[in-house]
Amino acid sequence: MASLKDLKNRIVSVQKTEQITSAMRMVAAAKLRRAQSDIIAARPYAIKTNDVLISLVTRTNPDMHPLLRVREPKRGILVVVASDRGLCGSFNQNVFRKADAFIAANRDRYNEFSLVLVGKRSIDYFKRKNIPIRKSAVIGIPTYELASELGNNLIEGYIKEEFDELTIIFNEFKSAMTQILHEDRVLPVERMESDDEMINVEYLYEPSEDVLLDALLPMSLKIFFYRALLESAASEHGARMTAMESASGNAADMIEKLSIKYNRARQAAITTELMEVVSGAEALKG
């Protein structure tokens, strides 16, 4: 049985852990509010830009722009967006599990395959695997500059036919407790199914259609990457807040159980001492 000193030390240790997890929960909550505001502001613009792009692409000849050309998928790239830090529950593990499943499912489909890793945890996880890494980046605070840098690298690679398909895995933020894991094919740009009404409608383009595609396609892809970074950041803070709240609750439960155990042990020690005193007094009387 643990001594009173050992129990006291354990209670103090768990109390310090609870203080740390509570502080981390409050920090994550503050960061979540900022990240949530950023993604709520950026999401409608990103979605509408993507809708305009798909509508335009559906009416356009694929040969009008290299980002629209569909090639035989011999070379693939997977972008994996995780976090820079841990202590966020199963947030990163879910991303890695999805990425591993994608890699296993497409191992025989691609002759060449490489990764683009975003987030320090993603880099640490995949550097131990024997998979070529095209590019890696630490997120820090998600910025459009980082998304633009990733976008330029991948757009240039696709135009130069360095790869034939581009897929991204990231978490979409829904709430502090809910994240939706996405596996989206980014390149080539997918065309939606068109009906006769859409085909028969003629549009006048100002400036010309090819100039519009040259400007809109790269911009919309960079906006998509920026949205993915913001979604992942908000999801990370929400997952960390939830994990730290759960950890604080578990610590409080453990403190309560240890305190009961400590009080019982202390009461037993006091009872034993009283019995010894009474026994000694009785022995002296005899």
C-alpha positions in Angstrom: 0.0 0.0 0.0 1.3 3.5 -0.9 2.5 5.6 2.0 0.9 8.9 2.9 3.9 10.8 1.5 3.6 9.0 -1.8 -0.1 9.7 -2.0 0.4 13.4 -1.2 3.2 13.6 -3.8 0.9 12.0 -6.4 -1.9 14.4 -5.6 0.4 17.4 -5.9 1.7 16.1 -9.2 -1.7 15.6 -10.7 -2.8 19.0 -9.5 0.1 20.6 -11.4 -0.8 18.6 -14.5 -4.4 19.9 -14.2 -3.1 23.5 -14.0 -1.1 23.0 -17.2 -4.0 21.3 -19.1 -6.4 24.0 -17.9 -4.0 26.7 -19.1 -3.5 25.0 -22.4 -7.3 24.7 -22.8 -7.8 28.4 -22.3 -5.0 29.3 -24.8 -6.4 26.9 -27.4 -9.9 28.5 -26.8 -8.5 32.0 -27.4 -6.6 30.8 -30.6 -9.7 29.0 -31.7 -11.8 32.1 -31.6 -9.3 33.9 -33.9 -9.0 31.0 -36.2 -12.7 30.5 -36.4 -13.2 34.2 -37.3 -10.6 33.8 -40.1 -12.1 30.8 -41.6 -15.7 32.1 -41.4 -14.5 35.2 -43.2 -12.6 33.3 -45.9 -14.8 30.4 -46.5 -17.7 32.1 -48.5 -15.2 33.8 -50.8 -13.3 30.5 -51.4 -16.5 28.6 -52.1 -17.9 31.2 -54.5 -14.5 31.4 -56.3 -14.5 27.6 -56.7 -18.1 27.6 -58.0 -17.3 30.2 -60.6 -14.2 28.3 -61.6 -16.0 25.0 -62.0 -18.8 26.7 -64.0 -16.3 28.2 -66.3 -14.2 25.1 -66.7 -17.3 23.0 -67.5 -18.0 25.2 -70.5 -14.3 25.4 -71.6 -12.3 23.2 -73.9 -9.7 21.3 -71.7 -7.0 22.2 -74.2 -7.4 25.9 -73.6 -5.3 25.7 -70.4 -2.6 23.2 -69.2 -4.2 23.0 -65.7 -7.3 21.5 -67.3 -5.7 18.8 -69.4 -6.3 15.3 -68.1 -3.3 13.0 -68.5 -2.9 9.3 -67.7 -2.2 9.2 -64.0 1.3 7.8 -63.9 2.7 10.2 -61.4 0.9 11.4 -58.3 1.4 13.9 -55.5 -0.3 13.9 -52.1 -0.5 17.0 -50.0 -0.8 16.2 -46.3 -1.9 19.0 -44.0 -1.3 18.3 -40.3 -0.3 20.5 -37.3 3.0 21.9 -36.0 2.3 20.8 -32.4 0.9 17.8 -30.7 -1.4 17.4 -27.7 -4.5 17.7 -29.9 -6.1 14.3 -29.4 -6.4 12.1 -32.5 -6.2 15.1 -34.9 -2.9 14.2 -36.5 -3.4 10.5 -36.2 -6.6 10.7 -38.3 -4.8 12.6 -41.0 -1.9 10.1 -41.1 -4.2 7.1 -41.1 -6.1 8.6 -44.1 -2.8 9.4 -45.9 -1.5 5.9 -45.3 -4.7 4.4 -46.7 -4.5 6.6 -49.8 -0.8 5.6 -50.4 -1.6 1.9 -50.0 -4.6 2.1 -52.3 -2.6 4.0 -55.1 0.7 2.2 -54.7 0.2 0.2 -57.9 -1.7 2.9 -59.7 1.2 5.4 -59.9 4.6 4.7 -61.3 6.0 7.6 -59.4 4.7 9.1 -56.2 5.8 11.9 -53.8 4.5 14.0 -50.9 4.1 17.6 -50.0 4.1 17.9 -46.2 2.5 20.8 -44.4 3.0 21.0 -40.7 5.9 19.9 -38.5 4.1 16.8 -37.3 3.5 15.7 -40.9 7.2 16.1 -41.7 8.2 14.2 -38.6 5.8 11.3 -39.4 6.7 10.8 -43.1 10.4 11.4 -43.0 10.8 7.9 -41.5 9.0 6.4 -44.5 10.7 5.6 -47.8 8.6 8.1 -49.8 10.1 11.0 -51.8 9.2 14.4 -50.4 8.7 17.1 -53.0 8.3 20.0 -50.6 7.7 20.5 -46.9 6.7 23.6 -44.9 6.0 24.5 -41.2 2.7 26.4 -40.9 3.2 28.7 -37.9 0.4 31.2 -38.5 -1.5 30.3 -41.7 -0.9 33.0 -44.3 -1.9 33.5 -47.9 1.9 33.9 -48.7 2.5 30.3 -47.6 -0.5 29.1 -49.6 0.7 31.0 -52.6 4.2 29.5 -52.3 2.8 26.0 -52.2 0.3 26.8 -55.0 3.0 28.2 -57.3 5.3 25.2 -56.8 2.5 22.7 -57.6 1.0 24.7 -60.5 4.4 25.0 -62.1 5.0 21.2 -61.6 1.7 20.3 -63.2 2.2 22.6 -66.2 5.7 21.1 -66.7 4.1 17.6 -66.5 6.2 16.6 -63.4 3.1 14.9 -62.1 -0.4 14.0 -63.4 -2.6 14.1 -60.3 -2.7 16.1 -57.1 -4.7 15.1 -54.0 -4.9 16.9 -50.7 -5.8 15.6 -47.2 -6.9 18.1 -44.6 -9.4 18.7 -41.8 -12.4 20.9 -42.4 -13.6 22.8 -39.3 -17.2 22.3 -38.2 -17.1 22.9 -34.4 -14.6 22.6 -31.5 -15.6 18.9 -31.2 -16.2 18.1 -34.9 -13.7 18.0 -37.8 -14.4 16.5 -41.2 -11.4 14.8 -42.8 -11.2 15.6 -46.6 -9.5 13.8 -49.4 -9.9 16.1 -52.4 -8.4 15.8 -55.9 -7.2 19.3 -56.8 -5.5 18.7 -60.2 -6.6 18.3 -62.9 -9.5 20.6 -62.2 -12.7 18.5 -62.2 -15.5 19.4 -64.5 -19.1 19.0 -63.2 -21.7 17.2 -65.2 -23.3 19.7 -67.7 -26.9 19.5 -69.0 -28.3 20.8 -72.3 -29.4 24.1 -70.8 -25.8 24.8 -69.6 -24.3 23.9 -72.9 -26.7 26.0 -75.0 -26.1 29.1 -72.9 -23.6 31.4 -74.6 -21.4 33.7 -72.5 -19.5 36.8 -73.5 -16.1 37.0 -71.9 -14.4 40.3 -71.1 -11.4 40.0 -71.2 -11.1 36.9 -73.4 -11.7 33.4 -72.1 -8.0 32.4 -72.2 -7.0 35.5 -70.3 -9.7 34.8 -67.7 -8.5 31.2 -67.3 -4.9 32.3 -66.9 -5.9 34.6 -64.0 -8.7 32.6 -62.4 -7.2 29.1 -62.4 -4.0 29.8 -60.4 -5.8 32.3 -58.1 -8.6 29.9 -57.2 -6.1 27.1 -56.5 -4.1 29.3 -54.2 -7.3 30.4 -52.4 -8.2 26.7 -52.0 -4.8 26.0 -50.4 -5.2 29.0 -48.1 -8.7 27.8 -47.1 -7.2 24.3 -46.4 -4.6 25.9 -44.1 -7.2 27.9 -42.2 -9.6 25.0 -41.9 -6.8 22.8 -40.5 -5.7 25.5 -38.1 -9.2 26.0 -36.7 -9.7 22.2 -36.5 -6.4 21.8 -34.6 -7.2 24.4 -32.0 -10.7 22.9 -31.5 -9.2 19.4 -31.2 -6.6 20.7 -28.7 -9.2 22.6 -26.6 -11.4 19.5 -26.4 -8.4 17.2 -25.6 -7.2 19.5 -22.8 -10.7 19.9 -21.4 -11.0 16.1 -21.3 -7.5 15.8 -19.7 -8.4 18.4 -17.1 -11.6 16.5 -16.2 -9.6 13.2 -15.9 -7.1 14.9 -13.7 -9.9 16.3 -11.4 -11.4 12.8 -11.1 -8.0 11.3 -10.3 -7.4 14.0 -7.6 -10.7 13.2 -6.1 -9.9 9.4 -6.0 -6.4 10.0 -4.6 -7.8 12.4 -2.0 -10.3 9.8 -0.8 -7.5 7.2 -0.7 -5.2 9.6 1.1 -7.9 10.4 3.7 -8.6 6.8 4.3 -4.9 6.0 4.7 -4.5 8.9 7.1 -7.5 7.9 9.1 -6.2 4.3 9.3 -2.8 5.7 10.5 -4.5 7.8 13.2 -6.6 4.8 14.3 -3.5 2.7 14.5 -1.7 5.3 16.6 -4.6 5.6 19.0 -4.8 1.8 19.4 -1.1 1.8 20.2 -1.5 4.6 22.8 -4.5 2.8 24.4 -2.6 -0.5 24.4 0.4 1.2 26.0 -1.7 2.8 28.7 -3.4 -0.5 29.5 0.0 -2.2 29.7 1.2 0.4 32.2 -1.9 -0.1 34.4 -1.3 -3.8 34.5 
